[in-house]
Amino acid sequence: MHEMSLCEGIRRVVDQAADRPDVTRVTRVRLEIGKFAGVEKNALSFAWEVVMRGSKAEGATLEMIDLPGRALCYDCMKEVEIAERLSPCPDCGGGKLLPQGGDEMQIKDMEVV
């Protein structure tokens, strides 16, 4: 389950950001996940609970924000949202698409007290 290692990486970033004397606890972390990132959200939620034990983020809410798949269509020269990696352009039906997004995963922000 690679979601466990993803959470371990998130924990390192959260621990580093929360390593300040004025931060006692992390209450929420918002994570942006692209449609094509290959992340199983249920597994990530489970791993989150396990990996955050003993940290300032223990008990924090993990909020996952879905980001769409995007591509540039060379036929109509528009950036479009696509449902699948090999989908045709939803505007013109063209098949010459260059991926522009949807495979990213990043921490958007976090709340601390």
N, C-alpha and C positions, 0 to 999 in steps of 0.2 A: 504494500500500500504506500504509494509515494506521497500521499496526503500527510502522512506522519512526518516525513522529512520536510515537506513544505511548511508545516506548523513549527517545526524546530527552527527553520530559517526565520519565520515570522517572530518567534519568541526572541531570537537574538536581536532583531531590530527593535522590538517592543521593549525588551530589557534595557537596551542601550538608550533608547529615548526616555525611558522612565527612571533612569539612574540619576536622579536629582534629589536633593534633600527635601524639596517642596512637594514631591510626588509620593503619596503613600499608597495609591492604588490606581490601577487602570480599570475603568468601568465599561468601556466599549471600544472595539476596534472595527473600523469599516474597511472592508477589503473589496477592491474592484476585480472582477473575474470575467475575462473575455469568453465569449461563447465557444471558442475553439481551443481554450486553454487546457482541456483534458482533465479538469478537476472534478472529482466526484464530491458534490457538496455534502452529502450525508456522511461520507467518510471523513471529510475535512472537519465537520462539526464534531464528530466523535474524537478525532485526533486532537482538536482544539482543547477539549475538556481534559484529556490526558496530559498533553504537553505543557499546558499552562499551570498545572499543579505546582505549588510551591513558589510561584512567581508573583509579582505585583499584579499580574493579569489573571490570577486565579479567580474564577467566577465571573470574569468579564464577558459581556455579550459580544459575539462575533456576528457582525452584520455583513452579508454578502450582497454586493451590488452587481447585477448582471450588465455586461457590456456587449453590444451587438457585434456580429461579424460584419466587417466592412471591406469593400474592394473598389478599385478604380476600374471602370469599364473602358477599354480602349476603343470600343465600337461607338459609344455615345459620349465618351469623355466625361462621365459623371461619376462621383463617388456614391456608391449605393450600399444599402444594407442587404446582406445575403444570409440565407438560412443555413446553408451548408457550404463547405469549402468549394465544391465543384458545381454549385448552382449557377445557372445562367443569369445574366443581368435582369433584374426584375423590371427595368424600364424598357429596354429594347430587345431583350432576348439574346443578346450577344454572348459569346463564350470566351472572349479575351479579357479576363479579369486578373488584376494584380492585387493580391491581398494588402489591405491597409490597416487592419486591426482586427482584434477578436481573440488573439492568442496571449494577451497580456494578463498578468496578475500582479497587483500591487496594493500596498496599504495606502488607502486614501487619507485617513486621519484616525485619531484615537482620542478618547476622553479620559482625563485623569482627575483625581482629587488629591 
